[in-house]
Amino acid sequence: MEEYSREPCPFRIVEDCGGAFAMGFVGGAIFQAIKGFRNAPCGMQRRLAGGLAAVRARSALVGGSFAIWGGTFSAIDCTLVYSRGKEDPWNSIISGAATGGVLAARGGLSAMLSSALVGGVLLALIEAAGIAVSHYTADNYRQISVVERMQLYNERQRQQQQQQQQIASFYTEPNEGNSLPA
């Protein structure tokens, strides 16, 4: 299995910006198509035209907003990697909080703080989920020694024998509740 590694930092910003634009554009196109279809006048042709018009009008704007978020996040993340000298989940959490605050700066201090809190909590949840998934799936790939493998095999054999004995005793013992009176 090939190890996943990210691009070095100057190129990572451009890559993340483009990926975020693509995700925002596709997601925005789907959302805007449904919204335009629902808000169009009666008739299938008018609804399809309304959905297409909404996609052309708004999906690029949604993609652009995603690209700005992704570019800002990656720039802050690369700055933290350079300044801290290590790449860990704290960089993403701090980058999410800082990105939320920077992008909400036009709304004032309270908007910056609330957006920074939301960005930090959101990225903390994403990082925690990633750590949990990697923790639980890592056990599937660990090497098992021959002794452990034999112990597991013997344990499974014992369990199967016990199940077979229970099934055999179920069919051989007379059931007293269903016996007919003589």
Backbone as JSON Lines, residues from 0, in Angstrom:
{"i":0,"aa":"M","n":[0.85,-1.18,0.0],"ca":[0.0,0.0,0.0],"c":[0.89,1.23,0.0]}
{"i":1,"aa":"E","n":[0.6,2.15,-0.89],"ca":[1.43,3.33,-1.02],"c":[1.06,4.36,0.03]}
{"i":2,"aa":"E","n":[2.05,5.0,0.59],"ca":[1.82,5.98,1.64],"c":[1.33,7.28,1.01]}
{"i":3,"aa":"Y","n":[0.34,7.89,1.64],"ca":[-0.21,9.15,1.15],"c":[0.6,10.3,1.71]}
{"i":4,"aa":"S","n":[1.11,11.14,0.85],"ca":[1.83,12.32,1.32],"c":[1.35,13.52,0.53]}
{"i":5,"aa":"R","n":[1.34,14.64,1.18],"ca":[0.85,15.86,0.53],"c":[1.98,16.59,-0.15]}
{"i":6,"aa":"E","n":[1.6,17.5,-1.01],"ca":[2.57,18.33,-1.71],"c":[3.3,19.22,-0.72]}
{"i":7,"aa":"P","n":[4.51,19.7,-1.08],"ca":[5.17,20.68,-0.21],"c":[4.36,21.97,-0.15]}
{"i":8,"aa":"C","n":[4.65,22.76,0.84],"ca":[3.76,23.87,1.18],"c":[3.47,24.9,0.09]}
{"i":9,"aa":"P","n":[4.37,25.41,-0.67],"ca":[3.9,26.41,-1.64],"c":[2.91,25.83,-2.65]}
{"i":10,"aa":"F","n":[3.1,24.59,-3.04],"ca":[2.21,23.98,-4.02],"c":[0.93,23.47,-3.37]}
{"i":11,"aa":"R","n":[0.99,23.2,-2.08],"ca":[-0.19,22.72,-1.35],"c":[-1.28,23.77,-1.34]}
{"i":12,"aa":"I","n":[-0.9,25.03,-1.24],"ca":[-1.89,26.11,-1.2],"c":[-2.68,26.14,-2.49]}
{"i":13,"aa":"V","n":[-1.98,26.06,-3.61],"ca":[-2.64,26.1,-4.92],"c":[-3.5,24.85,-5.11]}
{"i":14,"aa":"E","n":[-2.97,23.7,-4.71],"ca":[-3.72,22.45,-4.84],"c":[-5.0,22.47,-4.01]}
{"i":15,"aa":"D","n":[-4.9,22.91,-2.77],"ca":[-6.08,22.96,-1.9],"c":[-7.09,24.0,-2.39]}
{"i":16,"aa":"C","n":[-6.59,25.09,-2.92],"ca":[-7.47,26.12,-3.44],"c":[-8.27,25.57,-4.64]}
{"i":17,"aa":"G","n":[-7.59,24.87,-5.53],"ca":[-8.26,24.29,-6.69],"c":[-9.22,23.18,-6.31]}
{"i":18,"aa":"G","n":[-8.82,22.33,-5.37],"ca":[-9.72,21.27,-4.91],"c":[-10.95,21.82,-4.23]}
{"i":19,"aa":"A","n":[-10.77,22.87,-3.43],"ca":[-11.92,23.49,-2.76],"c":[-12.86,24.14,-3.78]}
{"i":20,"aa":"F","n":[-12.28,24.76,-4.83],"ca":[-13.13,25.34,-5.87],"c":[-13.95,24.26,-6.56]}
{"i":21,"aa":"A","n":[-13.31,23.14,-6.88],"ca":[-14.01,22.06,-7.57],"c":[-15.15,21.51,-6.7]}
{"i":22,"aa":"M","n":[-14.85,21.28,-5.41],"ca":[-15.91,20.77,-4.53],"c":[-17.05,21.77,-4.4]}
{"i":23,"aa":"G","n":[-16.71,23.04,-4.22],"ca":[-17.75,24.06,-4.1],"c":[-18.56,24.22,-5.37]}
{"i":24,"aa":"F","n":[-17.89,24.13,-6.51],"ca":[-18.58,24.28,-7.79],"c":[-19.56,23.13,-8.02]}
{"i":25,"aa":"V","n":[-19.11,21.9,-7.8],"ca":[-19.99,20.74,-8.02],"c":[-21.12,20.73,-7.0]}
{"i":26,"aa":"G","n":[-20.79,20.93,-5.72],"ca":[-21.83,20.96,-4.71],"c":[-22.81,22.1,-4.92]}
{"i":27,"aa":"G","n":[-22.27,23.28,-5.29],"ca":[-23.14,24.42,-5.57],"c":[-24.01,24.19,-6.78]}
{"i":28,"aa":"A","n":[-23.47,23.51,-7.8],"ca":[-24.26,23.23,-8.99],"c":[-25.42,22.3,-8.66]}
{"i":29,"aa":"I","n":[-25.17,21.29,-7.85],"ca":[-26.26,20.37,-7.47],"c":[-27.31,21.11,-6.65]}
{"i":30,"aa":"F","n":[-26.85,21.87,-5.66],"ca":[-27.79,22.59,-4.8],"c":[-28.58,23.63,-5.61]}
{"i":31,"aa":"Q","n":[-27.91,24.39,-6.44],"ca":[-28.58,25.44,-7.21],"c":[-29.51,24.85,-8.27]}
{"i":32,"aa":"A","n":[-29.16,23.69,-8.82],"ca":[-30.06,23.05,-9.79],"c":[-31.36,22.64,-9.13]}
{"i":33,"aa":"I","n":[-31.27,22.08,-7.94],"ca":[-32.49,21.69,-7.21],"c":[-33.3,22.93,-6.83]}
{"i":34,"aa":"K","n":[-32.61,23.95,-6.34],"ca":[-33.29,25.18,-5.93],"c":[-33.97,25.86,-7.13]}
{"i":35,"aa":"G","n":[-33.24,25.95,-8.25],"ca":[-33.82,26.57,-9.44],"c":[-34.98,25.76,-10.01]}
{"i":36,"aa":"F","n":[-34.88,24.45,-9.95],"ca":[-35.95,23.58,-10.43],"c":[-37.21,23.76,-9.59]}
{"i":37,"aa":"R","n":[-37.05,23.86,-8.26],"ca":[-38.21,24.0,-7.38],"c":[-38.86,25.38,-7.49]}
{"i":38,"aa":"N","n":[-38.07,26.41,-7.75],"ca":[-38.6,27.77,-7.76],"c":[-39.05,28.24,-9.13]}
{"i":39,"aa":"A","n":[-38.92,27.4,-10.15],"ca":[-39.32,27.78,-11.51],"c":[-40.83,27.63,-11.69]}
{"i":40,"aa":"P","n":[-41.38,28.29,-12.72],"ca":[-42.82,28.14,-13.0],"c":[-43.16,26.7,-13.42]}
{"i":41,"aa":"C","n":[-44.46,26.44,-13.55],"ca":[-44.94,25.1,-13.91],"c":[-44.41,24.67,-15.27]}
{"i":42,"aa":"G","n":[-44.35,23.38,-15.46],"ca":[-43.91,22.81,-16.73],"c":[-42.48,22.31,-16.64]}
{"i":43,"aa":"M","n":[-42.27,21.12,-17.17],"ca":[-40.96,20.49,-17.05],"c":[-39.88,21.29,-17.78]}
{"i":44,"aa":"Q","n":[-40.19,21.81,-18.94],"ca":[-39.19,22.56,-19.71],"c":[-38.79,23.84,-18.98]}
{"i":45,"aa":"R","n":[-39.77,24.52,-18.38],"ca":[-39.47,25.75,-17.63],"c":[-38.68,25.43,-16.36]}
{"i":46,"aa":"R","n":[-39.01,24.33,-15.71],"ca":[-38.28,23.94,-14.5],"c":[-36.82,23.59,-14.81]}
{"i":47,"aa":"L","n":[-36.61,22.85,-15.9],"ca":[-35.24,22.52,-16.29],"c":[-34.45,23.77,-16.66]}
{"i":48,"aa":"A","n":[-35.11,24.7,-17.38],"ca":[-34.45,25.95,-17.74],"c":[-34.15,26.78,-16.49]}
{"i":49,"aa":"G","n":[-35.06,26.79,-15.52],"ca":[-34.83,27.51,-14.28],"c":[-33.68,26.91,-13.48]}
{"i":50,"aa":"G","n":[-33.6,25.59,-13.45],"ca":[-32.49,24.93,-12.76],"c":[-31.16,25.23,-13.43]}
{"i":51,"aa":"L","n":[-31.12,25.21,-14.75],"ca":[-29.89,25.51,-15.47],"c":[-29.48,26.97,-15.3]}
{"i":52,"aa":"A","n":[-30.44,27.87,-15.29],"ca":[-30.14,29.29,-15.1],"c":[-29.57,29.53,-13.7]}
{"i":53,"aa":"A","n":[-30.12,28.86,-12.71],"ca":[-29.61,29.02,-11.34],"c":[-28.19,28.47,-11.22]}
{"i":54,"aa":"V","n":[-27.92,27.36,-11.9],"ca":[-26.57,26.79,-11.89],"c":[-25.58,27.76,-12.52]}
{"i":55,"aa":"R","n":[-25.93,28.31,-13.66],"ca":[-25.02,29.26,-14.33],"c":[-24.81,30.52,-13.51]}
{"i":56,"aa":"A","n":[-25.83,30.94,-12.78],"ca":[-25.72,32.2,-12.04],"c":[-24.96,32.06,-10.73]}
{"i":57,"aa":"R","n":[-25.09,30.94,-10.03],"ca":[-24.59,30.88,-8.67],"c":[-23.5,29.86,-8.37]}
{"i":58,"aa":"S","n":[-23.35,28.81,-9.15],"ca":[-22.43,27.74,-8.76],"c":[-20.97,28.19,-8.79]}
{"i":59,"aa":"A","n":[-20.61,29.08,-9.71],"ca":[-19.23,29.58,-9.72],"c":[-18.95,30.46,-8.5]}
{"i":60,"aa":"L","n":[-19.95,31.17,-8.03],"ca":[-19.76,31.99,-6.83],"c":[-19.56,31.12,-5.59]}
{"i":61,"aa":"V","n":[-20.3,30.04,-5.5],"ca":[-20.12,29.12,-4.38],"c":[-18.73,28.48,-4.46]}
{"i":62,"aa":"G","n":[-18.32,28.09,-5.65],"ca":[-16.98,27.53,-5.84],"c":[-15.9,28.52,-5.47]}
{"i":63,"aa":"G","n":[-16.09,29.78,-5.82],"ca":[-15.13,30.82,-5.45],"c":[-15.03,31.02,-3.95]}
{"i":64,"aa":"S","n":[-16.17,30.96,-3.27],"ca":[-16.14,31.08,-1.81],"c":[-15.4,29.91,-1.17]}
{"i":65,"aa":"F","n":[-15.63,28.73,-1.69],"ca":[-14.9,27.56,-1.19],"c":[-13.4,27.71,-1.46]}
{"i":66,"aa":"A","n":[-13.04,28.21,-2.63],"ca":[-11.63,28.38,-2.98],"c":[-10.95,29.38,-2.05]}
{"i":67,"aa":"I","n":[-11.64,30.46,-1.72],"ca":[-11.07,31.44,-0.79],"c":[-10.85,30.8,0.58]}
{"i":68,"aa":"W","n":[-11.83,30.02,1.04],"ca":[-11.69,29.35,2.33],"c":[-10.52,28.36,2.29]}
{"i":69,"aa":"G","n":[-10.45,27.55,1.24],"ca":[-9.38,26.56,1.13],"c":[-8.01,27.18,1.0]}
{"i":70,"aa":"G","n":[-7.89,28.25,0.23],"ca":[-6.61,28.93,0.08],"c":[-6.15,29.58,1.37]}
{"i":71,"aa":"T","n":[-7.06,30.23,2.07],"ca":[-6.71,30.87,3.34],"c":[-6.32,29.81,4.38]}
{"i":72,"aa":"F","n":[-7.08,28.74,4.44],"ca":[-6.78,27.67,5.38],"c":[-5.4,27.08,5.1]}
{"i":73,"aa":"S","n":[-5.1,26.79,3.84],"ca":[-3.8,26.19,3.5],"c":[-2.65,27.14,3.75]}
{"i":74,"aa":"A","n":[-2.85,28.42,3.47],"ca":[-1.79,29.39,3.72],"c":[-1.47,29.48,5.22]}
{"i":75,"aa":"I","n":[-2.49,29.51,6.05],"ca":[-2.27,29.55,7.5],"c":[-1.66,28.24,7.98]}
{"i":76,"aa":"D","n":[-2.13,27.12,7.42],"ca":[-1.59,25.82,7.81],"c":[-0.11,25.71,7.46]}
{"i":77,"aa":"C","n":[0.27,26.16,6.27],"ca":[1.69,26.12,5.87],"c":[2.53,27.05,6.74]}
{"i":78,"aa":"T","n":[1.97,28.19,7.11],"ca":[2.69,29.1,8.01],"c":[2.92,28.45,9.37]}
{"i":79,"aa":"L","n":[1.92,27.75,9.88],"ca":[2.06,27.06,11.16],"c":[3.05,25.9,11.07]}
{"i":80,"aa":"V","n":[3.04,25.18,9.97],"ca":[4.0,24.08,9.8],"c":[5.42,24.63,9.8]}
{"i":81,"aa":"Y","n":[5.61,25.74,9.12],"ca":[6.95,26.35,9.06],"c":[7.37,26.9,10.42]}
{"i":82,"aa":"S","n":[6.45,27.6,11.09],"ca":[6.84,28.24,12.35],"c":[6.97,27.23,13.51]}
{"i":83,"aa":"R","n":[6.1,26.21,13.56],"ca":[6.17,25.23,14.64],"c":[7.16,24.11,14.36]}
{"i":84,"aa":"G","n":[7.45,23.87,13.1],"ca":[8.42,22.84,12.74],"c":[7.87,21.43,12.78]}
{"i":85,"aa":"K","n":[6.57,21.25,12.91],"ca":[5.98,19.92,12.87],"c":[4.58,19.99,12.29]}
{"i":86,"aa":"E","n":[4.15,18.84,11.79],"ca":[2.84,18.77,11.17],"c":[1.97,17.84,12.01]}
{"i":87,"aa":"D","n":[1.01,18.4,12.73],"ca":[0.16,17.62,13.59],"c":[-1.27,18.18,13.54]}
{"i":88,"aa":"P","n":[-2.23,17.54,14.22],"ca":[-3.62,18.0,14.17],"c":[-3.83,19.41,14.71]}
{"i":89,"aa":"W","n":[-2.96,19.87,15.59],"ca":[-3.13,21.22,16.13],"c":[-3.0,22.27,15.04]}
{"i":90,"aa":"N","n":[-2.16,22.03,14.05],"ca":[-2.04,22.99,12.94],"c":[-3.38,23.16,12.23]}
{"i":91,"aa":"S","n":[-4.08,22.06,11.97],"ca":[-5.37,22.15,11.28],"c":[-6.41,22.84,12.15]}
{"i":92,"aa":"I","n":[-6.42,22.54,13.43],"ca":[-7.41,23.15,14.32],"c":[-7.18,24.65,14.42]}
{"i":93,"aa":"I","n":[-5.93,25.05,14.61],"ca":[-5.61,26.48,14.69],"c":[-5.88,27.16,13.35]}
{"i":94,"aa":"S","n":[-5.56,26.47,12.25],"ca":[-5.81,27.04,10.92],"c":[-7.3,27.24,10.68]}
{"i":95,"aa":"G","n":[-8.12,26.28,11.11],"ca":[-9.57,26.43,10.95],"c":[-10.11,27.6,11.74]}
{"i":96,"aa":"A","n":[-9.62,27.76,12.96],"ca":[-10.07,28.89,13.78],"c":[-9.62,30.22,13.17]}
{"i":97,"aa":"A","n":[-8.35,30.28,12.76],"ca":[-7.83,31.53,12.19],"c":[-8.52,31.86,10.87]}
{"i":98,"aa":"T","n":[-8.79,30.85,10.06],"ca":[-9.48,31.09,8.78],"c":[-10.88,31.63,9.02]}
{"i":99,"aa":"G","n":[-11.59,31.02,9.95],"ca":[-12.92,31.52,10.27],"c":[-12.89,32.95,10.75]}
{"i":100,"aa":"G","n":[-11.9,33.29,11.58],"ca":[-11.79,34.66,12.06],"c":[-11.4,35.65,10.97]}
{"i":101,"aa":"V","n":[-10.45,35.28,10.13],"ca":[-9.99,36.18,9.07],"c":[-11.1,36.45,8.06]}
{"i":102,"aa":"L","n":[-11.83,35.41,7.68],"ca":[-12.88,35.6,6.67],"c":[-14.1,36.34,7.21]}
{"i":103,"aa":"A","n":[-14.24,36.42,8.53],"ca":[-15.36,37.15,9.12],"c":[-14.93,38.51,9.64]}
{"i":104,"aa":"A","n":[-13.76,38.97,9.28],"ca":[-13.22,40.22,9.82],"c":[-14.08,41.43,9.45]}
{"i":105,"aa":"R","n":[-14.73,41.39,8.32],"ca":[-15.55,42.54,7.92],"c":[-16.77,42.72,8.8]}
{"i":106,"aa":"G","n":[-17.16,41.68,9.51],"ca":[-18.35,41.75,10.36],"c":[-18.1,42.26,11.76]}
{"i":107,"aa":"G","n":[-16.85,42.53,12.11],"ca":[-16.55,43.04,13.44],"c":[-15.95,41.96,14.33]}
{"i":108,"aa":"L","n":[-15.6,42.4,15.54],"ca":[-14.91,41.52,16.47],"c":[-15.77,40.34,16.93]}
{"i":109,"aa":"S","n":[-17.05,40.59,17.2],"ca":[-17.9,39.48,17.66],"c":[-18.1,38.45,16.57]}
{"i":110,"aa":"A","n":[-18.25,38.89,15.34],"ca":[-18.38,37.94,14.22],"c":[-17.09,37.16,14.02]}
{"i":111,"aa":"M","n":[-15.94,37.84,14.19],"ca":[-14.66,37.15,14.07],"c":[-14.51,36.08,15.13]}
{"i":112,"aa":"L","n":[-14.84,36.41,16.37],"ca":[-14.69,35.44,17.45],"c":[-15.62,34.25,17.29]}
{"i":113,"aa":"S","n":[-16.87,34.51,16.92],"ca":[-17.81,33.4,16.77],"c":[-17.43,32.52,15.58]}
{"i":114,"aa":"S","n":[-16.99,33.13,14.48],"ca":[-16.57,32.33,13.32],"c":[-15.28,31.56,13.61]}
{"i":115,"aa":"A","n":[-14.39,32.17,14.36],"ca":[-13.16,31.47,14.74],"c":[-13.49,30.28,15.63]}
{"i":116,"aa":"L","n":[-14.43,30.45,16.55],"ca":[-14.83,29.34,17.41],"c":[-15.46,28.21,16.6]}
{"i":117,"aa":"V","n":[-16.33,28.56,15.68],"ca":[-16.98,27.55,14.84],"c":[-15.93,26.84,13.97]}
{"i":118,"aa":"G","n":[-15.02,27.59,13.36],"ca":[-13.98,26.98,12.54],"c":[-13.07,26.07,13.33]}
{"i":119,"aa":"G","n":[-12.68,26.48,14.53],"ca":[-11.83,25.65,15.36],"c":[-12.52,24.38,15.82]}
{"i":120,"aa":"V","n":[-13.77,24.5,16.24],"ca":[-14.51,23.32,16.7],"c":[-14.77,22.36,15.54]}
{"i":121,"aa":"L","n":[-15.12,22.91,14.38],"ca":[-15.37,22.07,13.21],"c":[-14.12,21.28,12.82]}
{"i":122,"aa":"L","n":[-12.99,21.95,12.78],"ca":[-11.75,21.26,12.41],"c":[-11.31,20.3,13.51]}
{"i":123,"aa":"A","n":[-11.59,20.63,14.76],"ca":[-11.27,19.69,15.84],"c":[-12.1,18.42,15.71]}
{"i":124,"aa":"L","n":[-13.37,18.54,15.35],"ca":[-14.21,17.36,15.14],"c":[-13.73,16.53,13.96]}
{"i":125,"aa":"I","n":[-13.32,17.21,12.88],"ca":[-12.82,16.49,11.7],"c":[-11.53,15.76,12.05]}
{"i":126,"aa":"E","n":[-10.62,16.42,12.75],"ca":[-9.35,15.78,13.13],"c":[-9.59,14.62,14.1]}
{"i":127,"aa":"A","n":[-10.51,14.79,15.03],"ca":[-10.81,13.71,15.98],"c":[-11.4,12.51,15.26]}
{"i":128,"aa":"A","n":[-12.28,12.75,14.29],"ca":[-12.83,11.64,13.51],"c":[-11.75,10.93,12.72]}
{"i":129,"aa":"G","n":[-10.84,11.69,12.13],"ca":[-9.74,11.07,11.39],"c":[-8.83,10.24,12.27]}
{"i":130,"aa":"I","n":[-8.54,10.74,13.45],"ca":[-7.7,10.0,14.39],"c":[-8.41,8.73,14.86]}
{"i":131,"aa":"A","n":[-9.71,8.83,15.14],"ca":[-10.47,7.66,15.6],"c":[-10.54,6.59,14.51]}
{"i":132,"aa":"V","n":[-10.78,7.01,13.28],"ca":[-10.85,6.03,12.19],"c":[-9.5,5.36,11.98]}
{"i":133,"aa":"S","n":[-8.43,6.13,11.99],"ca":[-7.12,5.53,11.8],"c":[-6.74,4.63,12.97]}
{"i":134,"aa":"H","n":[-7.19,4.97,14.18],"ca":[-6.9,4.15,15.34],"c":[-7.61,2.79,15.25]}
{"i":135,"aa":"Y","n":[-8.88,2.82,14.86],"ca":[-9.64,1.57,14.8],"c":[-9.29,0.71,13.6]}
{"i":136,"aa":"T","n":[-8.87,1.32,12.5],"ca":[-8.5,0.52,11.34],"c":[-7.06,0.06,11.39]}
{"i":137,"aa":"A","n":[-6.24,0.64,12.23],"ca":[-4.84,0.25,12.3],"c":[-4.69,-1.17,12.83]}
{"i":138,"aa":"D","n":[-5.61,-1.62,13.66],"ca":[-5.52,-2.97,14.21],"c":[-5.69,-4.03,13.13]}
{"i":139,"aa":"N","n":[-6.4,-3.69,12.05],"ca":[-6.59,-4.65,10.96],"c":[-5.29,-4.95,10.23]}
{"i":140,"aa":"Y","n":[-4.34,-4.05,10.27],"ca":[-3.12,-4.2,9.5],"c":[-1.91,-4.59,10.35]}
{"i":141,"aa":"R","n":[-2.12,-4.85,11.63],"ca":[-0.97,-5.19,12.46],"c":[-0.58,-6.64,12.21]}
{"i":142,"aa":"Q","n":[0.71,-6.91,12.35],"ca":[1.23,-8.25,12.15],"c":[0.9,-9.13,13.36]}
{"i":143,"aa":"I","n":[0.52,-10.38,13.09],"ca":[0.2,-11.33,14.15],"c":[1.29,-12.4,14.14]}
{"i":144,"aa":"S","n":[1.79,-12.69,15.33],"ca":[2.82,-13.72,15.42],"c":[2.18,-15.1,15.24]}
{"i":145,"aa":"V","n":[3.01,-16.1,15.0],"ca":[2.53,-17.46,14.79],"c":[1.85,-17.99,16.06]}
{"i":146,"aa":"V","n":[2.4,-17.64,17.21],"ca":[1.82,-18.09,18.49],"c":[0.42,-17.51,18.67]}
{"i":147,"aa":"E","n":[0.26,-16.19,18.4],"ca":[-1.05,-15.56,18.53],"c":[-2.04,-16.17,17.54]}
{"i":148,"aa":"R","n":[-1.57,-16.44,16.33],"ca":[-2.45,-17.02,15.32],"c":[-2.93,-18.4,15.76]}
{"i":149,"aa":"M","n":[-2.06,-19.21,16.34],"ca":[-2.45,-20.53,16.83],"c":[-3.43,-20.42,17.99]}
{"i":150,"aa":"Q","n":[-3.21,-19.46,18.87],"ca":[-4.14,-19.27,19.98],"c":[-5.52,-18.87,19.48]}
{"i":151,"aa":"L","n":[-5.57,-17.96,18.52],"ca":[-6.86,-17.56,17.94],"c":[-7.53,-18.74,17.26]}
{"i":152,"aa":"Y","n":[-6.76,-19.53,16.53],"ca":[-7.31,-20.69,15.84],"c":[-7.89,-21.69,16.83]}
{"i":153,"aa":"N","n":[-7.13,-21.99,17.89],"ca":[-7.61,-22.93,18.9],"c":[-8.86,-22.42,19.6]}
{"i":154,"aa":"E","n":[-8.91,-21.12,19.89],"ca":[-10.09,-20.53,20.53],"c":[-11.32,-20.65,19.62]}
{"i":155,"aa":"R","n":[-11.16,-20.4,18.35],"ca":[-12.28,-20.53,17.41],"c":[-12.73,-21.98,17.29]}
{"i":156,"aa":"Q","n":[-11.77,-22.91,17.3],"ca":[-12.13,-24.33,17.23],"c":[-12.94,-24.72,18.45]}
{"i":157,"aa":"R","n":[-12.54,-24.28,19.65],"ca":[-13.29,-24.57,20.87],"c":[-14.71,-24.01,20.81]}
{"i":158,"aa":"Q","n":[-14.82,-22.79,20.31],"ca":[-16.15,-22.17,20.21],"c":[-17.04,-22.95,19.24]}
{"i":159,"aa":"Q","n":[-16.49,-23.38,18.13],"ca":[-17.28,-24.15,17.16],"c":[-17.71,-25.49,17.75]}
{"i":160,"aa":"Q","n":[-16.82,-26.15,18.49],"ca":[-17.17,-27.42,19.11],"c":[-18.28,-27.24,20.14]}
{"i":161,"aa":"Q","n":[-18.21,-26.16,20.92],"ca":[-19.25,-25.91,21.91],"c":[-20.59,-25.66,21.23]}
{"i":162,"aa":"Q","n":[-20.58,-24.9,20.13],"ca":[-21.82,-24.64,19.41],"c":[-22.39,-25.93,18.83]}
{"i":163,"aa":"Q","n":[-21.55,-26.78,18.29],"ca":[-22.01,-28.05,17.74],"c":[-22.59,-28.95,18.82]}
{"i":164,"aa":"Q","n":[-21.97,-28.97,20.0],"ca":[-22.5,-29.77,21.1],"c":[-23.85,-29.23,21.56]}
{"i":165,"aa":"Q","n":[-24.02,-27.92,21.6],"ca":[-25.3,-27.35,22.01],"c":[-26.38,-27.7,21.0]}
{"i":166,"aa":"I","n":[-26.05,-27.64,19.72],"ca":[-27.03,-27.97,18.69],"c":[-27.39,-29.45,18.77]}
{"i":167,"aa":"A","n":[-26.37,-30.3,18.95],"ca":[-26.63,-31.74,19.04],"c":[-27.48,-32.06,20.26]}
{"i":168,"aa":"S","n":[-27.21,-31.44,21.4],"ca":[-28.01,-31.71,22.6],"c":[-29.43,-31.19,22.46]}
{"i":169,"aa":"F","n":[-29.64,-30.16,21.68],"ca":[-30.98,-29.62,21.45],"c":[-31.84,-30.64,20.71]}
{"i":170,"aa":"Y","n":[-31.26,-31.31,19.73],"ca":[-32.02,-32.24,18.93],"c":[-32.14,-33.63,19.56]}
{"i":171,"aa":"T","n":[-31.25,-33.99,20.46],"ca":[-31.3,-35.33,21.03],"c":[-32.12,-35.38,22.31]}
{"i":172,"aa":"E","n":[-32.19,-34.33,23.1],"ca":[-32.97,-34.36,24.33],"c":[-34.45,-34.26,24.02]}
{"i":173,"aa":"P","n":[-35.26,-35.08,24.68],"ca":[-36.72,-35.0,24.43],"c":[-37.26,-33.7,25.01]}
{"i":174,"aa":"N","n":[-38.16,-33.12,24.28],"ca":[-38.79,-31.87,24.71],"c":[-40.01,-32.23,25.53]}
{"i":175,"aa":"E","n":[-40.0,-31.96,26.82],"ca":[-41.06,-32.38,27.73],"c":[-42.34,-31.57,27.55]}
{"i":176,"aa":"G","n":[-42.25,-30.35,27.09],"ca":[-43.44,-29.51,26.95],"c":[-44.34,-29.95,25.82]}
{"i":177,"aa":"N","n":[-43.83,-30.58,24.79],"ca":[-44.61,-30.94,23.63],"c":[-45.0,-32.43,23.61]}
{"i":178,"aa":"S","n":[-44.7,-33.16,24.65],"ca":[-45.02,-34.6,24.64],"c":[-46.54,-34.79,24.78]}
{"i":179,"aa":"L","n":[-47.05,-35.78,24.06],"ca":[-48.47,-36.07,24.1],"c":[-48.78,-37.0,25.28]}
{"i":180,"aa":"P","n":[-49.9,-36.82,25.93],"ca":[-50.24,-37.73,27.05],"c":[-50.52,-39.14,26.51]}
{"i":181,"aa":"A","n":[-50.13,-40.11,27.28],"ca":[-50.32,-41.49,26.85],"c":[-51.64,-42.05,27.23]}
